[in-house]
Amino acid sequence: MKKILITLFFSALALLFIWLLVKRPELSSQNETRRSPKTIVPADTSEREGFSPGIAESAAFDESRIQPLVLLENNEIFLQALSLDINRDGVMDQICAIRKAGSANVFLVAGIQNPITGEYSRLPEITTSITQARTLLLYSTDLLGDRSNPVIVSGMTSDNNHALSVFLPETERIGAPTLNTIADLRSDGPISIKDVERSDAYNLGVTSGESFAIHTYNSDPGSPDTLDQIERIYRWNRRSKHYEQVSESRIPGKRLESRLVSQLQGANLETFEDFLNGLWYLPASTGRQGARYLFFDTQKREITFHSKSVQEVFIRESGSPRRYGAYLTTRNKSIASIRRMIDIELTGIDEIKIKVLENVKLKIGVASDWDGTYRKMSATSFAPQEQESVTVSRIRTLLTEPDAPWVSSDGQELEFNAQTYSYKTINTVETGNYALMTIKDQTVLQLRSSTGDAHTTFFIASIETDTPDTGRKKLVLTEILVSMEGIRSSVADPVEFSPKP
């Protein structure tokens, strides 16, 4: 009888253990939902001036939908969250990036999940030097090659320097998990992590891999009128468990014109954006999939990425100027969850180096298709409206002046408003945005369709008079092709439009 009772006791204990194991995700989910505080995404007060309501709405980006599972205090504002197994118990924990009321710095708060109850116990917070929340990048990768997956956080500081910190999850002797700082770097230029190709044995989980090096690029204070840089390389030291500097070298850069130096040195973001304003191209020989173009529209705060098969428009949400460069935070105009960080570095009088990070979900070392050195389209002028040429200003006024649309002899209709257009034929209706610019002394009208198969068409635009007696105006559009060499005619004939009677 005693043996039967003992057997029944252990059987019941085993069944209870199996039940808890099966029900743990459900119990954990219920507990997490109960403990999830309200998510608040802070506004960037430094960018309020000139910030339209439409842009403000699109700034409610996808990070706000990730619920913090760590219990936050009343004065803490949630920014981003990262899920990873900190203490390697097979259960996902969470690290939250937060801001505190009255403090500009970004803090990291980690929570360890109890594998049975699903509750999160909070670890001591970590203070970072990042102050510009919209530039914050929080992610984890196997930086050291031992599958420890350190936490990497980067962003811009209050003095517009780039900061990057790396935290290694470790367990102390008493069993308490911690996040130890193994790298804490600052630079007035880019900071990049250089990956190396790892062996098949590493990919199969048999051996460890080589650690990644971290490179920082600082301007040379001894050469203020050049683009010289000081490159410092940091490598992982397994003994000290810290990234240590192993080399320093000077990278010679181009000498800038004194006028450009005085214009950009110590300038604000608006000054550098005025320099960027216009069309830039990446030649097909250096691009991965043919020629690529970037169009910076300072007035609309838009950046258009254009290639043979892709056209994407991003809104600049915030930015930080750097010495001869800028770091921009942008968001897709159509899909708010797509976010791009654009690191721009001046490399010549009409040349910039672009590095694009997309939501930091890409593998380190995998360059974006938009990375590269761009040159400004020669003989182009994309000035703000108050600085545009007399011809462009005259055409702009005439386009929006008639109360009725412009019509052609074959039934085509064009109607322009302040920034949009509509184009009608017998069978189709097309709407979108338009822009006027000057390319090689020619006034060019760009029509960017937003309906159907989105595309962009360029025309040489001119205003002519039917006869001196009537003074009746007509709009002549000649379709053209725009390339890095300038413009060339297409096979289409010019089309004449007149105000609808």
N, C-alpha and C positions, 0 to 999 in steps of 0.2 A: 504493500500500500504506500509506503514511504517513497519507494522508487517511482511509483506512478505519479505521485504529487510533484516530485522533483522534475520529472519529465514534462508534466503539464505546465509547470512554472516556467521552465526554459523555453518551451514551445510558445507560450503566451508572450514571453519577452521578445522572442525572435519575430513573432507576428507584429508586435508593437513597433519594433525597429523597422521592419519592412514597410509598415503603414506610414511611419514618419518619413521614410526615404521617398515614398511615392508621392506623398502629399506636400513635401517641402516646397516645391515651386509655387503651389497654390497658396500655402501659408505665407511664404515670403512675399508673394505679389500682394496679398491682402494687407500685410503689415506695411509694405512699402507705400501703398496707396494711402494708408491712414497717416503715415508720417511725412508725406510730401508737402512741404510748405508752398506758399504761393510764389510763383516765378515772376520776377520783375526785371525787365531789361532796361538799363539806364539810358537816358538820352545823352548824346554827346553835345554838351553845352557849347563847346568851342566852335561848333559848326552850325549854330542856329541861324546866323545871319544869312539871309538869302536861301534858306532851306524851305523848299515848297512843301505843301501838305502831302502831295503825292509821293515825294521822296521820303517824307517822314513815315508814311504808312508802310512803304516797302522796306523800311529799316527794321520792322518787327520780324527779324529773320528767324530761321529755323532753330537756332540754338535755344530760343525761348520755349520750344516745345519739348525739350529734354528736361524731364522733371528731376530736381535734386532729391536724392534719397537720403542724404545726410541731413539731419535736423539742423536748421540754421537759426541764428538769433534774430531778434526783431530788427536790429540795425544793420543786418547783412543783406546785400543785394546779389542775387544769383546772376552769373554771366554765362558760364559754360560748364559742361560736365564731361568726365572721361571715365569709362568703365574699364577696369583691369583687375587682375588677381594680385593684390599687393602682398599678401602673406602666403601665397601659393598653397591654399587649402582646397583648391578646386572650385571655389565660389567667387563670383565676380564682386569686387568691391567698387568704390567710387571715389573720384577726386573732383571736387567742385572748385571752380574759380569764382571768387566773390569780390565785391567791393563793400566797404563799410561806410556808413554815414559819417561825414566829416573827414574822410581820408581819401586821397587820390590814388593810393596804391592798390594794386590787385593782390589778393591773398589766395592761397590754396588751402582748402580744407579737405582732408581725407577721411573716409569712413570705412570701417571694417565690418563686413556683414557676418552675422552669426549664422553658421550653416544650418542650425536647427530652427531658430525662431525667425530668421530673416531680418532682425533688427540691426541697425548700423550704429556702431560705437565710434564716436568722433575722436580723431587724433589732434594733437596740437597744431594750430594753424601755421602756415609758412608765409612770410612776407616777401613779395617780389618787388623789383624796382620798376616794374611796368606801371605806367599811369594812364596810358591811352587805351581804353578798354576795347575799342573797335579794331585795334591792331593785334589783339591777343590771339596767339596760336597755342593750343594745348593738345598734345598728342603723345603717343608712346610708340617706341620701335626698339628693335634689338640692336642698340647702338654699340654694345660691347662685344657682341658675338657669343655670349654665354646664355642667351635666352632669358636674361633678367628683365628685359623690357623697361629701361629707365623712362621716367616721365620728362618730357621736354616742353618747356614753356618759353615763348619768345614774344617780343612786342617792342613798342617804342616807349622811351622814358620821357620825363618832363622836359629834358633839355634836347629832345629829338634825336637821341642816340638809340642805336639798336641794342637790345639786351637779349641774351639767351642764357637760360639756366637749365641744368640737368639734375634730376633727383633720382637716386637709386633706391628702390624698395629693399629694405633689409629687416631682419628680425634680431632684436637684441637677445642677450643671454637669458634674460628673464621672460622672454617670449613675446614681448611687445613689439609690433611692427613699427618701423620708422621710415621716413624719406630723407636720406642723407644727401647733401649737396655735393656733387662731384665735378661740377663746372658752373662758373658764374662769370660770364664774359660781357664786355661792353665794347662798342665800336661806333664811330661816326660814319661808317660805311657798312656794307653788307656783312653778315655772318652766315656762313654756309657749312653744311655737314657733307663731307665728301665720302661717298660710299666706295667700297671695293668689292670686286667679284669674289664670292665665297665658293668653297669647294662643294662637290656633290655630296661628300661625306657630311658636311654641315647641313645641307638641304635635307638629307635623310635623317638628321638627328643623331648621327653617330659621334661627331666631334664638334668642338667649338669653332667659331670663325674668327677672322681678324676684326678688330674693332675699327670703327670709323673715326677719321680725324675731323677736327673742327678748325675751320679757317676764318680768321677775322681780317678785315681790310679797313685800315685807318688812313686818313689823309696825311700827307707829309707836311708837318708844320714848317719845315725849312724851305718848302717850295710852294708858296701860296698861289703863284700864278700858273701852276701846272696841275695836271691830273695825276701826279705821282702818288703812289700808295705804298703803305707799309703792310706787308702780309705777314701775319703771325699764325703759326701752325701749332695746334694743341693735340697731343695724343694721350691715350689712356695709359696710366701707370698702374699696373695690377698690385704693386706693393703698397703704394701710398693710397690706392683707391681714389685717385683724383686725376682729372685732366691737367696736364702740365705742358707749358710751352717748350717746344723742341727746336724751333727755328724762327728766324725773323729775316725777311728780305725786302728789298726795295724794288717795286715794280715801276719802271719809268712810264710816264704817260705823256700825252700830247700837251704842248704849250698853247694856252688860250690867248685870244686877243685881249688886250687890256680893257677894251670896251665891254666885252662879255664878262670878264672877271669882275669889273666894278658893278655890273648889272646883277650878277648872280651871287656874289660872295656876301654872305650874311643876309640874303634876301628872305622874304617870307614865301609861303606856299603859292600865293597868287602870282608873284613875279615869275616863279619857275613854271607855273602853268601857262602863263602868257608866252613863255619861250616854247613850250610844248605845243601850243595851239596850232593845229594844222594836220597835214597828212604825212605819215612816216611809213617807210616800206622796208621789208626784209627781203633781200634778193633771193630768187629761187635757188641759187647755187648754195646758199647757206641754210635755207629753210628745209624742213623735213618733208613737206608736202607741197612744194611750189612756193611762189611768192606770197607774202602775207603783208597786210596793211593795218596800221593803227591810225584812227582819226580821233584826235583830241579836240573836243568842242568845249572850250572853257566856259562859254556863256551858258550852255545848257547843262554843264557838269556831267557830260557824257563821254564815254570812250567806246568807240566802235571797233570791234575786231572783225576783219574782213579777209577772206581767202576765196579761192575759186568756188568752193562749195559751202562755205559757212559765213554767216554774218550775225554777230552778236553785239548787242548794245548793253553796256554796263553803266550804272550810275555811280559817280564818286560820292561815297558817304562821308569819308574823312580822309585826311592826309597829314603827313608830317614832313616838313622840309629837312633836308640834310645838306651838307656841304657838297655843292654841285650835284644834287639829286633830290629825290623825294620818294616817300613810301606811301602808296595810296591804298585805301580800302574801298573796294567796289562791290556792287551787287547787281546781278542780272536784272534788267528792266522788266523782263517777262516772267522769269521764274525766280522768285525772291530767295529760294533756298540755295541758289548757286552764288557762291561768294568767291571773289578773287582778290588776293593781295598782290599788288604790282610794285616791285622794287625797280626804280628807275635811276640810272646812273649816267651822268654826262661823260661821254668819252671823246668828244670833239665839238667843233663849232656847230656842225649840223649832224651830229651823231649821238645816239643814246644806246645804252645797254639795258635790255628789259629782262627781268626774271619774274615769272608769274607762278604764284602758289594758289591752287584751287582747293579750298576747304580743308587743306592739310590731310586729305585722305589718300594722297598719292604716296607711293613708295619713295623713300629718300633716294636721291640720285637719278630718278626718272624725270627728265626735264619736260616742261610743258612744251607743246607744239608752238607756243608763241614766244619762247625764249630766244634771245639772239640780239645782235647789234643792228639797229635800225638807222636809216638815213632819212633826212627830211626830203620830201619831194622837191626837186629843183624848180625854181621859178614859180613857186606857188605862194599865194597869200590868202590866209584864212583869218582875216581880222575881225574883231568884234564889230557889231553894227555901227557903232559910233566912229569907227576908224576905217570903214570899208570905202572902196573907191566910189567916185561919183557915178560911174556907169552902173555898178552893182546896185547902188542906192536908188538910182533912177528906175532900173528894171524892177527892183523890189516894190517900189511905190506903185508902178503901173500894174504889176501882177495882182495886187490886192485892191486896186482902185475901183474896177468896174463892179456895179451892183449885180450884173449878170455874169455868167461864166464866159470863158473864151471858147469859141467854137471854130472848127475847121470845115472846109467845103465837103468833106466826106462824113460828117456827122460826129466827129470826136469832140468831146467837151472837157475842158480843164477849168477847175475853180480853185483859187488859192485863198487861204486865210493867213493869219499871222505866222504859223509854223506848219500847217497841214495843207494837204491838197486832196482833191478828188478828181479821178479821171474816168470818163464814161465813154463807152462805145455802144454799138447796137446790142452787143451780147454780154458785155462785162461792165462791172463797176469796180474800180480800184481806189483805195485810199491809203494814205501814209503821210510821211513827213518829207519836207523838201529843204534844200539849202542852196544858197548862192555863194559862189566862190570865184576866184580868179586863178586860172592856170595858164601859164605862158601867155599872159596878156589877153586871154580870152575869158569872157564871162561864161561860167559853166553852171548849169542848173542840175542839181542832183535830186532825183526822185527815189525815195526809199519806201517801197511798198510794205504795208503791214497786213495785207489781206491775201488770202490764197497762198500761192507759192511765193513767199517773200523774196524780193530781189531788188537790186539797185540799178537804175538807169541814169546815164549822164547825157546831157545835151549842151551844145553851144547855144546860148540864148541871145537874141538880139531883138531890138524894137525898131521897126521901120514905119515910114509914113506912106500911105497909099498914094496920095497926091498932095501937093502943097495947098490946093484949094480946099479940100475937105479936112485935111489935118487928121484924118482917121488913122489910128495906130493899129499896127498888127504885130503879133509876136511870132517870130520865126525860130523853130527848134530843130536843130540838126543833131541827130544821135551820134555819139562818139564813144570810143573806148579809152579808158584811162589806164595807163601803165606807169612803171617807174621812170620811163623816159619822157613822159608827158602825156599828150593826147594824140589820137589818130582817128580818122573818120571811119565810120562803119559803112555798110553797103546801103543803108536806108537813105531815102531822099528827104530833104528838108520838108517840114510841115508848117504851114502858115495858119495862125489862129487870129481871129478878130473878136472884139467884144460882141456878145450876143445882142442883137437889136431889141 
